[in-house]
Amino acid sequence: MKLFKKALSAALTLTLVFSLAACGTKNNTGSDGTTGTPTEGTPTEAAGEPTEAAGSTEGQFEIALITDVGTIDDKSFNQGSWEGVEAYAKENGKTYKYYKPTEKSDDAYLVSIDLAVKAGAKVIVCPGYLFEVPIFQAQTKYPDVNFVILDGAPHSGDYNVQIEKNTYSIFYAEEEAGFLAGYASVKEGYTKLGFMGGIAVPAVIRFGYGFVQGVDYAAKELGLAKDAVEVKYTYVGNFDATPDNQAKAAAWYNEGTEVIFACGGAVGNSVMKAAETADKKVIGVDVDQSSESATVITSSMKNLKKSVYDALVAYYAGSFPGGTSVSLNASAEGVQLPMETSKFIKFTQADYDAIYAKVLNKEVTIYNDTTAVDASGTAIKDASGLATDEVKVEVVK
């Protein structure tokens, strides 16, 4: 890679400040419809009729999850996080509940946190960078309550990060997850690929940068001719399922793109619909999205369920890692492809194990949004600055 080099470690602050949860989430129905009203169990229960978790006592729930702009059945970030809560609670007989604010605002999130605390929450899981400012306030307001924030770190609004001893901040090495997906796609035989991100925030950028590098690594490994593999690359500017997003994906497919990495929450629904019409393929994001569409050949996953589950294990074991921020990578099983549900024909489990081992052992250098810089030392803002040896990258504005 002729234009990559390590950036200053201070750039890591940008990741803490701006990281995106879930690459966006769908705004599905099924919640209660009242700001901060708690709901537990399946999301299909009647609106306005919250139910209690098994084993709850007088409406008390000691584990809480608060969604950001979606619900626990979003087949993405919120759902993966909720599955971790649910798995731990059911295995250990703990009461649990989720809360869905009806508006995207710091005040609404704080109302939900207040309600969770009043309902007896001892630990509150908050998936998303949207909780950075609310948790900054809540962690001092409720020093006896523990908070787990995913893809974010608490700050006061001026990006002065402050993680109190009752808050645990978790990030993920999305560049590794993206790398695995890009590598597998080329090894599977695809040469016309696309990356369709949501908003260009660090988590989405890391997915995209990793994807391009994985594509390039596989092309070199296979000895493919220069520019034999092409990647269209864009950020659509939202995390929504829209006619415009579907039309853009359809246009790419009509132009020859074989598989699109849909990295933008509900943007993926638009891409899947386009793929179904065009008989083309999709790569999902965050969680295993194979059940969403037959077009999904694999998913570039963060191991959300495990990370939340492990955080709860640590809390109840008296070893809660409060006051710290981590980035979970391959060594912590923080990223993966769901090989058991992937629809690969050529790319085998052995192939996956081999490349995963290289990523795990740092035999492959994968640059992210804070380490990818051009020759002048300026941070690369989009894929046009990603130097690839074999792959042609077309940035679509």
C-alpha positions as CSV (number, residue, x, y, z in Angstrom):
1,M,0.0,0.0,0.0
2,K,1.9,3.0,-1.2
3,L,-0.1,5.8,0.4
4,F,-0.8,4.3,3.8
5,K,1.2,5.1,7.0
6,K,0.4,5.3,10.7
7,A,-1.2,8.5,11.9
8,L,-0.5,10.1,15.3
9,S,-2.2,8.3,18.2
10,A,-4.0,11.5,19.0
11,A,-6.3,10.8,16.1
12,L,-7.9,8.1,18.1
13,T,-9.8,10.8,19.9
14,L,-11.8,11.3,16.7
15,T,-13.0,7.7,16.9
16,L,-14.2,8.1,20.5
17,V,-16.0,11.2,19.6
18,F,-17.8,10.4,16.4
19,S,-18.1,6.6,16.2
20,L,-21.4,5.4,14.9
21,A,-23.5,2.7,16.4
22,A,-24.8,0.1,14.0
23,C,-24.2,2.1,11.0
24,G,-27.7,3.3,11.7
25,T,-30.8,1.4,12.7
26,K,-34.2,0.8,11.2
27,N,-37.2,2.6,12.7
28,N,-39.4,-0.4,12.9
29,T,-42.8,-0.5,14.6
30,G,-43.7,-2.6,17.6
31,S,-42.7,-0.3,20.4
32,D,-45.1,1.3,22.8
33,G,-45.4,4.8,21.3
34,T,-44.7,6.8,24.5
35,T,-41.3,8.4,25.1
36,G,-39.3,6.3,27.4
37,T,-42.1,3.8,28.1
38,P,-40.4,0.4,28.8
39,T,-41.1,-2.7,26.8
40,E,-39.9,-6.2,27.3
41,G,-40.1,-9.4,25.3
42,T,-41.2,-9.7,21.7
43,P,-41.6,-6.4,19.8
44,T,-45.0,-7.4,18.5
45,E,-46.8,-6.9,21.7
46,A,-49.6,-4.3,21.8
47,A,-48.5,-0.7,21.7
48,G,-48.8,1.0,25.1
49,E,-49.0,-2.3,27.0
50,P,-45.5,-3.0,28.3
51,T,-44.9,-6.4,29.7
52,E,-42.6,-7.6,32.5
53,A,-39.7,-10.0,32.1
54,A,-40.0,-13.4,33.7
55,G,-39.2,-13.4,37.3
56,S,-39.7,-9.6,37.8
57,T,-40.8,-8.5,41.3
58,E,-43.3,-5.6,41.5
59,G,-42.1,-4.1,38.2
60,Q,-38.4,-4.1,39.0
61,F,-35.9,-4.8,36.3
62,E,-32.2,-4.8,37.1
63,I,-30.9,-5.0,33.5
64,A,-32.1,-2.4,31.0
65,L,-31.3,-1.6,27.4
66,I,-32.3,1.6,25.7
67,T,-32.5,1.8,22.0
68,D,-31.4,4.8,20.0
69,V,-33.5,5.4,16.9
70,G,-34.7,1.8,16.2
71,T,-36.1,-1.2,18.0
72,I,-34.9,-4.5,19.2
73,D,-36.1,-6.3,16.1
74,D,-34.1,-4.1,13.7
75,K,-32.0,-7.1,12.5
76,S,-29.0,-5.0,13.2
77,F,-27.3,-3.1,16.0
78,N,-30.1,-2.9,18.6
79,Q,-31.2,-6.5,18.1
80,G,-27.6,-7.8,18.4
81,S,-27.2,-5.9,21.7
82,W,-30.6,-7.0,23.0
83,E,-29.8,-10.6,22.3
84,G,-26.8,-10.3,24.6
85,V,-28.9,-8.9,27.4
86,E,-31.6,-11.5,26.9
87,A,-29.2,-14.4,26.8
88,Y,-27.5,-13.4,30.0
89,A,-30.7,-12.6,31.8
90,K,-32.4,-15.8,30.9
91,E,-29.4,-18.0,31.7
92,N,-29.0,-16.3,35.1
93,G,-32.5,-15.6,36.2
94,K,-32.2,-11.8,36.0
95,T,-35.0,-9.4,35.3
96,Y,-34.6,-7.2,32.2
97,K,-36.4,-4.7,30.1
98,Y,-35.8,-2.4,27.1
99,Y,-36.8,1.2,26.6
100,K,-37.4,2.9,23.3
101,P,-37.5,6.7,23.3
102,T,-39.8,8.1,20.6
103,E,-37.5,10.9,19.6
104,K,-33.9,11.4,18.9
105,S,-32.8,13.8,21.5
106,D,-30.5,13.9,24.6
107,D,-33.5,14.8,26.7
108,A,-35.5,11.8,25.5
109,Y,-32.6,9.4,26.2
110,L,-32.2,10.9,29.7
111,V,-35.9,10.3,30.3
112,S,-35.5,6.7,29.4
113,I,-32.4,6.4,31.6
114,D,-34.4,8.0,34.5
115,L,-37.2,5.5,34.0
116,A,-34.9,2.5,33.9
117,V,-33.2,3.6,37.1
118,K,-36.5,4.2,38.8
119,A,-37.5,0.6,37.7
120,G,-34.5,-0.8,39.5
121,A,-31.9,-0.9,36.8
122,K,-28.4,-1.8,38.1
123,V,-26.8,-1.9,34.7
124,I,-28.0,-0.1,31.5
125,V,-26.8,-1.0,28.0
126,C,-26.9,1.9,25.5
127,P,-26.1,0.9,21.9
128,G,-25.0,3.9,20.0
129,Y,-23.0,7.1,19.7
130,L,-26.2,9.1,20.3
131,F,-25.9,8.2,24.0
132,E,-22.5,9.9,24.4
133,V,-23.8,13.1,25.9
134,P,-26.7,11.6,27.9
135,I,-24.4,9.1,29.5
136,F,-21.9,11.8,30.3
137,Q,-24.6,13.3,32.4
138,A,-26.2,10.1,33.7
139,Q,-22.9,8.5,34.9
140,T,-22.5,11.3,37.5
141,K,-26.2,11.6,38.3
142,Y,-26.4,7.9,39.0
143,P,-23.0,6.8,40.4
144,D,-24.4,3.5,41.7
145,V,-25.7,2.5,38.3
146,N,-23.4,1.0,35.7
147,F,-23.5,1.9,32.0
148,V,-22.3,0.1,28.9
149,I,-22.1,2.2,25.8
150,L,-21.5,0.7,22.4
151,D,-19.7,2.6,19.7
152,G,-19.4,5.6,21.8
153,A,-17.6,7.3,24.7
154,P,-19.3,9.8,27.1
155,H,-18.5,13.5,26.5
156,S,-20.0,16.8,27.5
157,G,-20.8,18.0,24.0
158,D,-17.4,19.7,23.4
159,Y,-15.8,16.3,22.7
160,N,-14.0,16.2,26.0
161,V,-14.3,12.5,26.7
162,Q,-14.8,11.6,30.3
163,I,-15.4,7.9,31.3
164,E,-16.4,7.5,34.9
165,K,-15.7,4.3,36.9
166,N,-19.3,3.2,36.4
167,T,-19.2,3.4,32.6
168,Y,-17.7,0.9,30.1
169,S,-17.1,2.1,26.5
170,I,-17.0,-0.5,23.8
171,F,-15.9,0.1,20.2
172,Y,-15.2,-2.5,17.5
173,A,-12.6,-3.0,14.8
174,E,-15.0,-2.6,11.9
175,E,-12.0,-2.4,9.5
176,E,-11.3,-6.1,10.3
177,A,-14.9,-7.1,9.8
178,G,-15.0,-5.2,6.5
179,F,-11.6,-6.7,5.4
180,L,-13.0,-10.3,6.0
181,A,-16.1,-9.6,3.9
182,G,-14.1,-8.0,1.0
183,Y,-11.6,-10.8,1.0
184,A,-14.2,-13.5,1.0
185,S,-16.1,-11.8,-1.8
186,V,-13.2,-11.9,-4.2
187,K,-12.2,-15.4,-3.2
188,E,-15.7,-16.4,-4.0
189,G,-15.2,-15.1,-7.5
190,Y,-16.8,-11.7,-7.6
191,T,-14.9,-8.9,-9.4
192,K,-17.5,-6.2,-9.6
193,L,-18.2,-5.0,-6.1
194,G,-19.8,-2.1,-4.4
195,F,-19.7,-0.4,-0.9
196,M,-22.8,1.6,-0.1
197,G,-22.4,3.2,3.3
198,G,-24.9,5.3,5.2
199,I,-23.4,8.5,6.7
200,A,-19.6,8.9,6.6
201,V,-19.0,8.6,10.3
202,P,-16.0,6.6,11.6
203,A,-17.6,3.2,12.1
204,V,-19.0,3.2,8.6
205,I,-15.7,4.5,7.2
206,R,-13.8,1.7,9.0
207,F,-16.1,-0.9,7.5
208,G,-15.6,0.6,4.0
209,Y,-11.8,1.0,4.3
210,G,-11.4,-2.5,5.5
211,F,-13.7,-3.8,2.7
212,V,-11.6,-2.2,0.0
213,Q,-8.3,-3.5,1.6
214,G,-9.8,-7.0,1.9
215,V,-10.8,-6.9,-1.8
216,D,-7.3,-5.8,-2.8
217,Y,-5.5,-8.4,-0.6
218,A,-7.5,-11.2,-2.1
219,A,-6.9,-9.9,-5.7
220,K,-3.2,-9.9,-5.1
221,E,-3.3,-13.3,-3.5
222,L,-5.1,-14.7,-6.5
223,G,-2.7,-13.0,-8.9
224,L,-5.5,-11.2,-10.7
225,A,-4.6,-8.6,-13.3
226,K,-4.4,-5.0,-12.2
227,D,-7.9,-3.4,-12.3
228,A,-9.5,-6.7,-13.0
229,V,-11.5,-6.1,-9.8
230,E,-13.5,-2.9,-9.4
231,V,-15.2,-1.4,-6.4
232,K,-17.9,1.3,-6.5
233,Y,-17.8,3.3,-3.3
234,T,-20.3,5.8,-1.8
235,Y,-22.0,7.2,1.3
236,V,-25.7,7.8,0.7
237,G,-26.0,10.3,3.6
238,N,-28.6,8.5,5.6
239,F,-29.5,5.3,7.3
240,D,-33.0,4.9,5.8
241,A,-34.8,2.5,3.4
242,T,-35.7,4.9,0.7
243,P,-36.7,4.8,-3.0
244,D,-33.5,6.8,-3.8
245,N,-31.3,4.3,-2.1
246,Q,-33.0,1.4,-3.9
247,A,-32.7,3.2,-7.2
248,K,-29.0,3.9,-6.6
249,A,-28.4,0.2,-5.8
250,A,-30.5,-0.9,-8.8
251,A,-28.4,1.4,-11.1
252,W,-25.2,-0.2,-9.8
253,Y,-26.5,-3.6,-10.4
254,N,-27.6,-2.7,-13.9
255,E,-24.1,-1.4,-14.6
256,G,-22.6,-4.7,-13.7
257,T,-22.0,-4.7,-10.0
258,E,-22.4,-8.2,-8.7
259,V,-22.5,-7.7,-4.9
260,I,-23.0,-4.6,-2.7
261,F,-21.8,-4.3,0.9
262,A,-24.8,-2.5,2.4
263,C,-23.4,-0.7,5.4
264,G,-26.1,1.6,6.6
265,G,-28.8,0.1,8.8
266,A,-32.0,0.3,6.9
267,V,-30.1,1.2,3.7
268,G,-29.6,-2.5,3.5
269,N,-33.3,-3.1,3.0
270,S,-33.2,-0.9,-0.1
271,V,-30.2,-2.7,-1.4
272,M,-31.7,-6.1,-0.8
273,K,-34.9,-5.1,-2.7
274,A,-32.8,-4.0,-5.6
275,A,-30.7,-7.2,-5.5
276,E,-33.8,-9.3,-5.5
277,T,-35.1,-7.6,-8.6
278,A,-31.7,-7.8,-10.4
279,D,-30.8,-11.3,-9.1
280,K,-27.6,-10.0,-7.6
281,K,-26.0,-10.3,-4.1
282,V,-25.7,-8.3,-0.9
283,I,-23.3,-8.3,2.1
284,G,-25.1,-7.5,5.4
285,V,-23.7,-5.6,8.3
286,D,-23.4,-5.6,12.1
287,V,-25.3,-8.9,12.7
288,D,-26.1,-12.0,10.7
289,Q,-28.7,-10.7,8.1
290,S,-29.0,-13.9,6.2
291,S,-32.6,-14.3,7.2
292,E,-33.5,-10.9,5.7
293,S,-33.1,-11.9,2.1
294,A,-31.9,-14.8,0.0
295,T,-29.6,-12.3,-1.7
296,V,-27.4,-11.9,1.5
297,I,-24.3,-14.1,0.9
298,T,-22.7,-13.2,4.2
299,S,-22.6,-10.4,6.8
300,S,-19.7,-8.3,8.1
301,M,-20.4,-8.7,11.8
302,K,-19.5,-7.1,15.1
303,N,-20.0,-9.7,17.8
304,L,-22.5,-7.5,19.6
305,K,-24.2,-10.3,21.5
306,K,-21.0,-11.6,22.9
307,S,-19.6,-8.2,23.9
308,V,-22.8,-7.3,25.8
309,Y,-23.0,-10.7,27.4
310,D,-19.4,-10.5,28.5
311,A,-19.9,-7.1,30.0
312,L,-22.8,-8.4,32.1
313,V,-20.7,-11.4,33.2
314,A,-18.0,-9.0,34.3
315,Y,-20.5,-6.8,36.2
316,Y,-22.1,-9.7,38.1
317,A,-18.7,-11.1,38.8
318,G,-17.6,-7.9,40.5
319,S,-15.0,-7.1,37.8
320,F,-16.9,-4.5,35.7
321,P,-14.3,-2.7,33.6
322,G,-15.7,0.8,34.3
323,G,-13.6,3.8,33.5
324,T,-12.2,2.2,30.4
325,S,-12.7,2.1,26.6
326,V,-11.8,-0.9,24.4
327,S,-11.9,-1.7,20.7
328,L,-12.9,-5.3,20.3
329,N,-11.1,-6.9,17.3
330,A,-10.4,-10.4,16.1
331,S,-8.3,-11.3,19.2
332,A,-11.4,-10.6,21.4
333,E,-13.7,-12.4,18.9
334,G,-15.2,-8.9,18.3
335,V,-15.6,-9.3,14.5
336,Q,-16.5,-12.2,12.3
337,L,-18.3,-13.6,9.3
338,P,-21.2,-16.0,10.0
339,M,-19.8,-18.9,8.0
340,E,-22.6,-21.3,9.2
341,T,-25.2,-19.2,7.3
342,S,-23.1,-17.7,4.5
343,K,-24.1,-18.7,1.0
344,F,-20.6,-19.2,-0.3
345,I,-19.8,-21.9,-2.9
346,K,-16.0,-21.5,-3.4
347,F,-14.9,-19.7,-0.2
348,T,-14.6,-22.5,2.4
349,Q,-14.4,-22.7,6.2
350,A,-10.7,-23.5,5.8
351,D,-10.2,-20.3,3.7
352,Y,-12.0,-18.3,6.4
353,D,-10.0,-19.8,9.2
354,A,-6.7,-19.1,7.4
355,I,-7.4,-15.4,6.7
356,Y,-8.9,-14.9,10.2
357,A,-5.7,-16.3,11.7
358,K,-3.7,-13.8,9.7
359,V,-5.9,-10.9,10.9
360,L,-5.7,-12.3,14.5
361,N,-2.0,-12.6,14.4
362,K,-1.5,-9.2,12.8
363,E,0.1,-10.8,9.7
364,V,-2.1,-8.4,7.7
365,T,-2.0,-4.6,8.3
366,I,-5.4,-3.2,8.0
367,Y,-5.7,0.6,8.1
368,N,-8.7,2.4,9.6
369,D,-10.1,5.9,9.7
370,T,-7.3,7.1,12.1
371,T,-4.3,5.3,10.6
372,A,-5.0,5.7,6.8
373,V,-3.4,8.9,5.6
374,D,-2.0,10.1,2.3
375,A,1.6,10.9,1.5
376,S,1.2,14.4,3.0
377,G,0.0,13.0,6.3
378,T,-3.6,14.2,5.8
379,A,-6.3,11.8,6.9
380,I,-8.1,10.2,4.0
381,K,-11.7,11.3,3.9
382,D,-13.1,8.8,1.4
383,A,-12.0,5.8,-0.6
384,S,-10.5,8.0,-3.3
385,G,-7.4,8.2,-1.1
386,L,-7.1,4.5,-0.5
387,A,-4.0,3.3,-2.4
388,T,-4.7,-0.2,-3.8
389,D,-2.2,-2.3,-5.7
390,E,-4.6,-4.3,-7.8
391,V,-8.1,-2.9,-7.4
392,K,-9.8,0.0,-9.1
393,V,-11.9,2.1,-6.7
394,E,-14.5,4.4,-8.1
395,V,-15.9,6.9,-5.6
396,V,-19.5,7.8,-6.5
397,K,-20.6,11.2,-5.1
